[in-house]
Amino acid sequence: MNLEEMKQAVVDALEDVKATDISVLDVSQLTSMASYMIIASGSSNRQTRALADNVKEKLKEKGAQIKGVEGEQEGEWVLVDLGDIIVHIMLPATRDYYNLEQLWGAAESRRQSARTAS
């Protein structure tokens, strides 16, 4: 499975369990850690865990390797590491607090500004 297929499979798995506010961030130019970060919200701890489980199940079916999962016990913020894609599934309050989209978007904006200034 190529990276684009994997990215779409993650989004599909999240939509299957009714994730909200799904964001796909291309972070390939910002870090060597991953190519994409996918962020989604769940309405409860139970739903965030179900979303993570569905992502793991659907991606395993397609032959992807799950590198790790963090936060399943609490369910407030569950991270699924697929290597080139890192999936963050959060409760809305946690997502608002950490605001990963702004954090990574601000980094990309600064990087773009630095490129145009040189």
C-alpha positions as CSV (number, residue, x, y, z in Angstrom):
1,M,0.0,0.0,0.0
2,N,1.4,3.4,-0.9
3,L,1.3,6.5,1.3
4,E,-1.7,8.0,-0.4
5,E,-3.7,4.8,-0.1
6,M,-2.7,4.5,3.5
7,K,-3.8,8.1,4.2
8,Q,-7.2,7.5,2.5
9,A,-7.6,4.3,4.5
10,V,-7.1,6.1,7.8
11,V,-9.6,8.8,6.8
12,D,-12.1,6.2,5.8
13,A,-11.6,4.3,9.0
14,L,-12.2,7.5,11.0
15,E,-15.3,8.3,9.0
16,D,-16.7,4.8,9.5
17,V,-16.9,5.4,13.3
18,K,-18.2,9.0,12.9
19,A,-15.1,11.0,13.8
20,T,-15.5,14.8,13.5
21,D,-13.2,17.6,12.3
22,I,-10.8,15.3,10.5
23,S,-7.6,17.3,9.5
24,V,-4.8,15.9,7.3
25,L,-1.5,17.8,7.7
26,D,1.4,17.3,5.4
27,V,4.4,17.5,7.7
28,S,7.0,15.9,5.4
29,Q,8.8,19.2,5.0
30,L,8.8,19.9,8.7
31,T,10.0,16.7,10.2
32,S,11.6,13.3,9.3
33,M,9.3,11.7,11.9
34,A,6.3,11.3,9.6
35,S,4.9,12.5,6.3
36,Y,1.4,13.1,7.5
37,M,-0.4,13.9,10.7
38,I,-4.1,13.1,10.8
39,I,-6.1,14.7,13.6
40,A,-9.7,13.8,14.4
41,S,-12.1,14.3,17.3
42,G,-14.3,11.8,19.1
43,S,-17.3,12.8,21.3
44,S,-16.3,10.6,24.3
45,N,-13.4,8.5,25.6
46,R,-15.2,5.4,24.4
47,Q,-15.5,6.8,20.9
48,T,-11.8,7.9,20.7
49,R,-10.9,4.3,21.7
50,A,-13.3,2.9,19.1
51,L,-11.9,5.2,16.4
52,A,-8.3,4.1,17.2
53,D,-9.4,0.4,17.2
54,N,-11.0,0.8,13.8
55,V,-8.0,2.6,12.3
56,K,-5.7,-0.3,13.6
57,E,-8.1,-3.0,12.3
58,K,-8.7,-1.5,8.9
59,L,-5.0,-0.7,8.3
60,K,-3.9,-4.2,9.5
61,E,-6.3,-5.7,7.0
62,K,-4.6,-3.7,4.2
63,G,-1.2,-4.9,5.3
64,A,0.0,-1.8,7.2
65,Q,2.2,-2.2,10.2
66,I,1.1,-0.5,13.5
67,K,4.2,0.8,15.1
68,G,2.5,1.8,18.4
69,V,-0.5,3.1,20.2
70,E,-0.6,5.5,23.1
71,G,-3.4,6.8,25.4
72,E,-5.9,4.0,25.0
73,Q,-6.4,3.6,28.7
74,E,-7.6,7.2,29.2
75,G,-9.1,7.8,25.8
76,E,-8.7,11.5,26.0
77,W,-6.0,11.5,23.4
78,V,-5.2,8.3,21.5
79,L,-2.2,8.3,19.2
80,V,-1.8,5.6,16.5
81,D,1.7,5.5,14.9
82,L,1.7,4.0,11.4
83,G,5.3,5.2,10.7
84,D,4.7,7.6,7.8
85,I,1.4,8.7,9.3
86,I,0.7,9.6,12.9
87,V,-3.0,9.6,13.8
88,H,-4.2,11.8,16.8
89,I,-7.7,11.1,18.0
90,M,-8.8,13.5,20.7
91,L,-11.7,14.8,22.8
92,P,-12.7,18.3,21.6
93,A,-11.5,20.0,24.8
94,T,-8.1,18.3,24.6
95,R,-7.8,19.1,20.9
96,D,-8.6,22.8,21.6
97,Y,-6.0,22.9,24.4
98,Y,-3.1,21.4,22.4
99,N,-4.2,22.9,19.0
100,L,-1.9,20.8,16.9
101,E,-3.2,22.2,13.7
102,Q,-2.1,25.7,14.7
103,L,1.2,24.5,16.1
104,W,2.2,22.6,12.9
105,G,0.6,25.2,10.7
106,A,2.6,28.0,12.4
107,A,5.8,25.9,11.9
108,E,5.0,25.6,8.2
109,S,4.2,29.3,7.9
110,R,7.5,30.2,9.5
111,R,9.3,27.8,7.3
112,Q,7.6,29.3,4.2
113,S,8.6,32.8,5.3
114,A,12.2,31.8,5.9
115,R,12.4,30.3,2.4
116,T,11.0,33.5,0.7
117,A,13.2,35.8,2.8
118,S,16.4,34.1,1.5
